[in-house]
Amino acid sequence: MQNRDYISKVLLLLLVVGVWGLLLSHFITSYSSQAQARRQYSVWVADDSSGKLEIGGNGSLPLTARGLVKALDETPRQGWKVHSVVYSSGGGGYVVIVEK
């Protein structure tokens, strides 16, 4: 009789742990997937030699100091938020990464 009681308690414990694990995994995955779905990243790039800037592309054309100031001023006007500014010593300019 004691053996049967022991097995019942172990099975009940496993059931409770399994249900809590399912509940917690649902909350953890739903929050992380929502956060990733909302973020969109892009970069400021110089469109041409005239100095016109646009969001998009891969940032292959680094911005000069004047272009950096223009990009930082224009970012909030277009509804984006500055994520980071990276200086490329090899490319000789700045790359501004923005997010929505």
N, C-alpha and C positions, 0 to 999 in steps of 0.2 A: 504494500500500500504506500509506503514512503517513497519507493522508486517511482511510482505513478505520479505522486505529488511533485516530486523533483522535476520530472519531465514536463509536466504541465506548467510549472513556474518558468522553466527555461524557454518553452515555446511561447508563453505569454510575453516574456521579456524580449525575445526576438521580434515578435509582432509589434510591440510598442516601439522598439528601436527602428524597425523598418518604416513604420508610419511616420515617425518624426523625421527620418531621413528623407522620405519623399516630400514632406511638407517643406523642409528647409531647402532642398535642392530646387524646388519650384521657385521660391522667392529669390534665391541667389542667381539663377540663370535669367529670370525675367528682368531683374534690375540691370544686369550687365549688358544684355542684348538691347535694351532700350537706350542705354547711354551710348552704345556704339552706333546705333541707327541714327541718332540725332547729329552726330559730328560729321562734318564734311570739310575736308582740307583742300586747300589750293595755294598757289603761290602768285605773287605779283611778278609780272614779267614786263620788260620793255618791249613794246610792240614793234617799233622800228627806230630808225636813227633820229626821228623827230622828237623822241622822248615821250611819246604817248604811252601810258601805262594801262595794263588790263590785268584782271584776275584770271588765272588759268594757266595752262601749259605746265612745263616741267621746271621752269626757273633756270633754263640754260643760259639766259642772258642776265648776268648779275647787274644789279642796280648801282648807280653811282650814289654818292652822298646826297646829291640833289634829288635823285629819284627815290631814295629812301625816305626823305622828308615828305615828298609828294605822296608816296604810298602810305605812310603812316597817317597823313591827313585825310586821305581819301577812304581808307578802310572802314571807319564807322559810318561814313555817308552811304556806303553801299550795303550796309547791314552785316558786315563781317567783323570779326574780332581778331586782333593780332595774337597769334599763337607763339611765334618765335621769330627772331631775326638772327640770321646766320651770316657771318663774314667769311667769304671764301678768299683766302690768301692767294690761292692758285689762279682763281678767276678774276681777282682784283675788284670785287664788289660785294654787294649784299643781296641776300635772298630773304624775302619776307614771307613767312608761312602764315596763312590766315585760316580761320575756321568759322563755321556757321553754327 
